[in-house]
Every structure is written in C-alpha cells, then in structure tokens.
Amino acid sequence: MARWEPGASDRLRAATLELFAEQGFERTTVAEIAARAGLTERTFFRYFTDKREVLFGDQTTFERAFTDPIAAAPADTGAFAVVVGALHAMADGFFTREARPLSAQRQTVIDADPALQERELLKLAGVARAMAGALRARGVPAATATLAAESGVTVFRVTFARWLGDPTDRGFGTILDEVVVELGALAG
Amino acid sequence: MARWEPGASDRLRAATLELFAEQGFERTTVAEIAARAGLTERTFFRYFTDKREVLFGDQTTFERAFTDPIAAAPADTGAFAVVVGALHAMADGFFTREARPLSAQRQTVIDADPALQERELLKLAGVARAMAGALRARGVPAATATLAAESGVTVFRVTFARWLGDPTDRGFGTILDEVVVELGALAG
C-alpha cells in the first residue's frame, strides 16, 4: 500500500498502532515496530524511550499544549472560558480531521488493555492538575481553578469520545462547543 | 473457621490506616495489621482479600451506592439532578462528620503512593461508567448520560477534596450543593 510518509516519527507511530491493533500492546516488540516502519531499532529509540511512549507521548509536552493557551488568554476572561479556549487551541493543533483515524486506532488499542487505560487516566489527571495550576497562576482562586480544570477535562473526554464516533465527520471544535452548551444546560 | 469478632472490620480498617500512615502502604504486612488490631491474619482475610481492599472496598458495592439512588429517582427528574441526588444519598451514608477523620487518613495514604492514586482513578472511572449505565437505563440518551455521569464524578472529586480540607467542618452535602452551584455558574 503506497502512501505518503512525512517522516520517521510518523512512520514509527503508524507502524506501532498497526501492530498493537493486530497483535496487542503486550506482544508487540520494538524490533517488530522498526521492521514494519522500514527503520532500525536505533532510529526508534531516537524518537521514543519505549513502545508505550508512542501511545502517550511526552507528558510535559502534552500538558503544555493545554497550559500555554491558558497562560496566554486575555486577563479578563472567565476561568471556564479560558479552559474551553485552551481545549480549542489543543484541538486545532492535534485533533484535526486528518488525525482522527490514528486517534481512533490508538483508542481501540487503549480500550483493549486495562494497564493502558490506567495510564490514560493518569495522563488526563496530570492535565487537570496542570490546568488548575495555570489558572491559579492567573489569579483564579484555588477552589475555582480545580473545578474549572476538572470540568475542562470532563468536557475534553466526552468531546474526544464523541468526535471519534461521530458519523457525520464533524470537527472536534464543533463537538466541543456542543458539549460545553450541554454542560451549561445540565448544570445551570 | 475464624470466629466472628464484634467490630472486627472497623478495627482492622483503623489498624490498617494507622500502619499505612506510619510506615507506608508497601511496607505494611497483613500480619502487622492483624496484630495491631488484636486479631489473627485469618480474621483479616475473612473481611478483606488483601491490604489494598481495606482502602478501596468492594467496587460493585461502591458503584451500587451511586447507581441505586439513580434507579430510584422520580421519573421526571433531569439527568444531572438525578446524579446530584445520588451523590447526596451517597454522602448521607458514607461521608458523615464522623467518617471524615478516617477519610482524611485514607486520602493521605493514597496521596503518598502513585500506584494507589491510579487505583483511585480507576475506581472513580468505574463509578462514572456505572452511573452513565444507570442513567441510560432510565431512558437518558447515551451522550447526555455520559456527560452527566462524568460531570457528577468531577463534582464528587472536587467536593470530596474540599470536604476533607474544610476548616469550618461543614457537611459533605453542604459543600456538594456549593460545588454544583459553582459549576452551574462556571459552565452556564
């Protein structure tokens, strides 16, 4: 199957997800991943510390994709609006239409392995903590910062699941706005 | 057969939390817990399958404490109000003023051990899934059920943390109502 491969990192990511989907996370080796991508193990380790990192990426980088937009938001924006803005910024960078098939493949792998599900929960718990910290740094009181950040992660999780399953191929940002409106209607 | 010991379960729980607080979760053995409680290891295993279960209890029982009130709520109650009602019912049963010192001790143990934090995240993820299922069983559409259940867990987590740290000794239910109002104001 001929397709355009923009670089080693993306080829390794695609090969990893293919192999995890075919034979599971546990049974897949780095040697197999490198071979499938047509690269060496050495190249793999230039980009990733282990096969799990292909799924989860670097936590600090991931958290900054949420917290940098929070830090950059106009000073007079409300706490939850700042969080929603950060989710939009994150979506524009990461959750594009082109990214959806790989995201769906990744989710299937995670859904099949309880240890990976735990890791994903930890990853998002880290995001909530990081966003709460970024809100406090803007002067948001701690109690409000925690609630806004945790609710933001809830909105993110719900949006992400709907986006992956959306039959009409709507964008992440469109679904995000829909979930925010629904949360306002539910809780308001 | 180990014989029935009056109050054995509570004594074991208190001894477990004391030892975890003194020397950490990993380094504490069931033999030490039983000795501290003045009971045998055999009695311990009549009540708990392992030392971790003392902290986390039985997951099915825990989930039912949330889902039974959801199933019993009046038919015309909105999805999020049903969830908030379930959190109140849960609080009335488990998170009384008398329970706060033990809950705080338990939280300190969990906060000190990343593996226990993971377990706690999984426990609450299970609650969110169970509540969403209980809402769907009432006829709530799946998308709304997930959002209401996940938001309910967020409200629960935030309330729980505030309750443990509350300097004025307010009840869980009072703080819960406060968090629900704040969420409505944030998201509405």
Interface residues (C-beta under 8 A of the other chain):
Chain A: G78 A79 F80 Q117 E118 L121 L122 A125 A143 T144 T146 L147 A148 E150 S151 V153 T154 R157 V158 A161 R162 V179 V180 E182 L183 G184 L186 A187 G188
Chain B: G78 A79 F80 Q117 E118 L121 L122 A125 A143 T144 T146 L147 A148 E150 S151 V153 T154 R157 V158 A161 R162 V179 V180 E182 L183 G184 L186 A187 G188
